[in-house]
Each structure stands twice: as structure tokens, then as C-alpha cells.
């Protein structure tokens, strides 16, 4: 088996975002780079040097439209696989687009074992204007998210994590939920989707990815009304115009590099090309 180089990893991810970008432009769907990808586009003109993934975000109505268009694409099943609550064996409250020519190996994260290099696509939902109420809302959402992961049948996949300490902690603490919720992911997905969207259509003024582990992910919904093109490596993608409000809320002084011990990546994955895969 041949390991995927960092340059190949980046190209596969960029091609996947290009696929999403093409669908969005053809269908009039607004999307934005998100999290570290949006930060990387502003601070580095592309990938953050120590990072190795790309994240996208869309308000819920646009997110639903995008999922519908992806599933209609002839490239699904041939080139790509979509992990989403509408599909079988989905244990995440957001979508992942995976490259079918590749696969990963990991000792710590086997929740979606056998799938390829991915990009994450997050739905942005309305959240309470009151900050304390928003924090409680997010905390409950994260507990629901852990129950969903716990529903993965068999083995220790339910404890998938980014490091050994988290893995052991989840292995022990989530064991009761694992036995309680095994194979109930369809019910839990529906419950989580409904929970995340309960403030949509109300007059509440904040928005965010409800299941984000970043406790500060809530910002004025107005910043998701205007979008523009942004250069990311050698491609042109989309972002919210008022990225400053979003990035300051998540990262504070986002133009200052974090200390080395705070620079996170996905080094717990090893990526490989499938036999006979066309690069």
C-alpha cells in the first residue's frame, strides 16, 4: 500500500472543495470556508502550515440544498462518498465528503473506518441571543452528539478521539451509552437534527455550528448574509464577507500565531491510496 503524501492530500481536498464550489455556483448556493480553513485563507492564503484539512459551513437552508445536490451528482458513489444523516451508518451531526480512491488507518479514530480523505461540511443554525442560554444549548447538543457516536455497534469505535487520553476517557465514560444506544443511530440522528434546528425561524439573533467544541461559537446571524470569493492556495473559493467578526469570536487575536503546543492537526490518521487508484 502506498501512503498519500502531504502534497497529494492537499490536492485531493482542494479538488473536493472545487467539486462543492462548482455545485454551489451552478445552483446559487452560498457557502463559506469555516474554522481553521477560513483563518488559513486570511492569514496564510491557504492551509495553515501545521494543519491538514478543509472545513466548510452553510446556513441550514443552504446546507440542505447542497446535500440534495451532492446526492444527485453522478460523482457520488463513483468518485466520492457522502456521510450524512440521510445515509446509512452516519454517526455525525454534520456531513463529510470522502474521496473513494483513498482510505485511512488510525488507532484512535475508527468511527468511519474504510472511508477516504475527507472535507467536513457544517450546518449553521440559529442559537439563543442570551449567551448563557446559548452555552447551555450547545452543552446539551454535545451530549446528544456523544450518544450518537456511542450508537456505533461493536468494538471501540464509539470512543474515537484525537488523542490517547480522550480515547481512554470516552471508552470508559461512554460505555453505558454504548450498550444502551447500539444501532439506534437513525433515531438519534433525527433527534439531534430536530434539536439543532429548534431556534431556526425565530427572532433569536445568534448563529453557529451547534455541536462545535469551541465554546465561543455563536455570532450575529447577519454575518451570513453576504459572501465573496477568496483565494485559497491556487483555487478560488467562497467566504462570508465579514470574516473578522467570526474569526475574532472563535480565536481572539487571530492574526497572531498560537504557541507550538496549541497547533493541532490530524496526525492520528495515516492516509493510503487504494490498489489501482487513479491519482
C-alpha positions in Angstrom: 0.0 0.0 0.0 1.2 3.5 -0.9 0.9 6.3 1.6 -0.6 9.6 0.5 1.9 12.4 0.6 1.1 15.7 2.1 1.0 17.4 -1.3 -1.4 14.6 -2.6 -3.6 15.0 0.5 -3.9 18.8 -0.1 -4.7 18.3 -3.8 -7.4 15.7 -3.1 -9.0 18.1 -0.6 -8.8 21.1 -2.9 -10.4 19.0 -5.7 -13.3 18.1 -3.3 -13.9 21.7 -2.4 -13.7 22.6 -6.1 -16.5 20.0 -6.6 -18.6 21.6 -3.9 -17.8 25.1 -5.2 -19.0 24.1 -8.7 -22.3 22.7 -7.4 -22.9 25.8 -5.3 -22.1 28.3 -8.1 -24.3 26.3 -10.5 -27.2 26.1 -8.0 -26.9 29.5 -6.5 -26.0 28.1 -3.0 -24.0 30.2 -0.7 -21.2 28.6 1.3 -18.1 29.7 3.2 -14.8 28.3 4.3 -15.0 27.8 8.1 -12.9 27.5 11.2 -9.2 27.0 10.5 -9.8 26.9 6.8 -11.2 30.4 6.8 -8.5 31.5 9.2 -5.9 30.0 6.9 -7.2 31.7 3.8 -6.9 35.1 5.6 -3.6 34.6 7.5 -1.7 32.3 5.1 -3.5 32.4 1.8 -4.5 28.7 2.1 -3.8 25.9 4.5 -2.5 26.7 8.0 1.1 25.3 7.8 0.6 22.8 10.5 -3.0 21.9 9.6 -4.2 19.3 7.1 -7.9 19.6 6.5 -10.6 21.9 5.0 -13.9 22.8 6.6 -17.0 24.4 5.0 -20.1 25.9 6.6 -23.6 26.8 5.3 -26.7 28.2 7.0 -29.2 25.3 7.4 -31.4 26.0 4.4 -28.3 26.2 2.1 -26.8 23.2 3.7 -29.9 21.1 3.0 -29.9 22.3 -0.6 -26.2 21.4 -1.0 -26.7 17.9 0.4 -29.6 17.3 -2.0 -27.5 18.4 -5.0 -24.5 16.3 -3.9 -26.6 13.2 -3.7 -27.9 13.9 -7.3 -24.3 14.2 -8.6 -23.0 11.3 -10.8 -19.7 11.7 -8.9 -21.3 10.3 -5.8 -20.5 6.6 -5.4 -18.0 6.7 -8.3 -15.6 9.4 -7.1 -17.0 10.4 -3.7 -19.0 9.1 -0.7 -21.2 11.4 1.4 -21.5 10.6 5.1 -24.7 12.3 6.2 -27.7 11.6 8.5 -29.8 10.8 5.5 -27.5 7.9 4.6 -26.8 4.6 6.4 -24.3 4.3 9.2 -23.9 8.0 9.9 -22.7 8.8 13.4 -22.0 12.5 13.0 -24.4 15.6 13.1 -22.7 17.1 10.1 -21.7 15.9 6.6 -18.4 14.5 5.4 -17.5 14.2 1.7 -14.9 11.4 1.3 -12.6 10.5 -1.6 -13.2 6.9 -2.8 -9.6 6.4 -4.0 -8.2 6.6 -0.6 -8.6 5.2 2.9 -7.2 5.8 6.4 -5.8 3.8 9.2 -5.9 5.0 12.8 -5.6 3.5 16.3 -7.7 6.3 17.8 -10.5 7.1 15.3 -12.3 4.2 13.6 -15.8 5.7 13.6 -15.8 5.9 9.8 -13.2 3.2 9.1 -12.6 2.5 5.5 -13.6 5.9 4.2 -11.2 8.2 2.3 -9.7 11.7 2.6 -12.5 14.0 3.6 -13.7 17.5 4.0 -16.2 18.5 6.6 -19.4 20.4 5.9 -21.2 22.1 8.8 -24.8 23.3 9.1 -25.1 26.7 10.8 -28.2 27.0 12.9 -29.9 29.8 14.8 -28.9 29.9 18.5 -30.3 31.8 21.6 -29.4 35.5 21.8 -28.8 35.2 25.5 -25.2 33.9 25.8 -25.7 31.8 28.9 -28.7 30.1 27.3 -26.7 29.6 24.1 -23.9 27.9 26.1 -26.4 25.5 27.8 -27.9 24.8 24.4 -24.5 23.9 23.0 -23.7 21.7 26.0 -26.8 19.7 25.6 -26.2 19.3 21.9 -22.7 17.9 22.6 -24.2 15.3 25.0 -26.6 14.3 22.2 -23.6 14.1 19.8 -21.8 11.7 22.2 -24.9 9.5 22.4 -24.9 9.3 18.6 -21.2 8.3 18.4 -22.0 5.7 21.2 -24.5 4.0 18.9 -21.8 2.6 16.7 -22.2 -1.2 17.1 -19.3 -3.4 18.3 -15.7 -2.7 19.1 -14.3 0.6 20.5 -15.2 2.9 17.6 -17.6 4.7 19.8 -14.6 6.0 21.7 -12.9 7.5 18.7 -10.8 10.6 19.6 -7.9 12.8 18.6 -5.5 11.6 21.3 -5.0 8.6 23.6 -6.2 10.3 26.8 -9.5 11.3 25.2 -9.9 7.8 23.8 -9.5 6.1 27.1 -11.8 8.6 28.8 -14.6 8.1 26.2 -14.0 4.3 26.3 -14.9 4.2 30.0 -17.4 7.1 30.3 -19.5 6.3 27.2 -19.6 2.5 27.7 -23.1 2.6 29.4 -24.5 4.7 26.4 -22.8 2.3 24.0 -24.8 -0.6 25.4 -27.9 1.5 25.6 -27.9 3.1 22.1 -26.2 0.5 19.9 -27.6 0.6 16.3 -30.1 3.4 17.2 -28.3 5.9 15.1 -31.3 6.6 12.9 -33.5 7.6 15.9 -30.6 9.6 17.4 -29.8 11.4 14.1 -33.4 12.6 13.8 -33.4 13.7 17.4 -30.2 15.6 17.0 -31.3 17.3 13.7 -34.5 18.5 15.3 -32.7 19.7 18.4 -30.1 21.7 16.5 -32.8 23.4 14.4 -35.3 24.3 17.2 -34.5 28.0 17.0 -34.5 28.3 13.2 -37.2 30.7 12.1 -37.3 32.5 15.4 -36.2 36.1 16.2 -33.1 34.9 18.1 -30.0 36.8 16.8 -27.1 34.4 17.0 -25.9 31.6 14.7 -23.3 28.9 14.8 -22.5 25.2 14.4 -24.4 24.0 17.5 -22.2 20.9 18.1 -18.9 22.8 17.9 -16.4 22.0 20.7 -15.4 25.7 20.6 -17.5 27.2 23.4 -17.4 30.6 21.7 -19.0 29.5 18.5 -22.0 31.9 18.4 -22.0 35.1 16.4 -24.5 37.5 14.9 -26.5 35.8 12.1 -26.2 38.9 9.9 -22.6 38.0 9.0 -24.1 35.1 7.0 -26.0 37.4 4.6 -23.0 38.5 2.4 -20.3 36.4 0.7 -17.3 36.9 -1.6 -14.6 35.0 -3.4 -11.3 34.3 -1.6 -8.0 32.8 -2.8 -7.1 29.5 -1.1 -3.8 28.1 -2.4 -4.2 28.0 -6.2 -8.0 28.0 -6.1 -10.8 30.5 -5.7 -13.5 29.5 -3.1 -16.1 31.4 -1.1 -16.3 33.0 2.3 -18.5 35.2 4.4 -17.6 38.9 3.8 -17.4 39.8 7.4 -14.9 37.2 8.4 -13.4 39.4 11.1 -16.4 39.1 13.5 -16.4 35.3 13.0 -12.7 34.8 13.5 -12.4 37.1 16.4 -15.2 35.3 18.2 -13.5 31.9 17.7 -9.8 32.8 18.0 -9.5 36.3 19.5 -6.4 37.9 18.0 -6.5 35.5 15.1 -3.6 37.1 13.1 -1.1 36.1 15.9 0.3 32.6 15.6 -0.6 30.3 18.5 2.2 28.7 20.6 3.5 25.4 19.1 1.8 23.3 21.8 -1.6 24.7 20.6 -1.1 23.8 16.9 -3.5 20.9 16.2 -3.6 18.6 13.2 -4.9 15.2 12.2 -1.7 13.3 12.6 -3.6 10.4 14.2 -4.7 9.5 10.6 -2.5 7.8 8.1 -3.8 8.0 4.5 -3.2 5.4 1.8 -4.1 5.0 -1.9 -6.3 2.1 -2.7 -4.8 -0.6 -5.1 -5.1 0.6 -8.7 -6.5 4.1 -7.8 -6.1 6.7 -10.4 -4.4 9.8 -8.9 
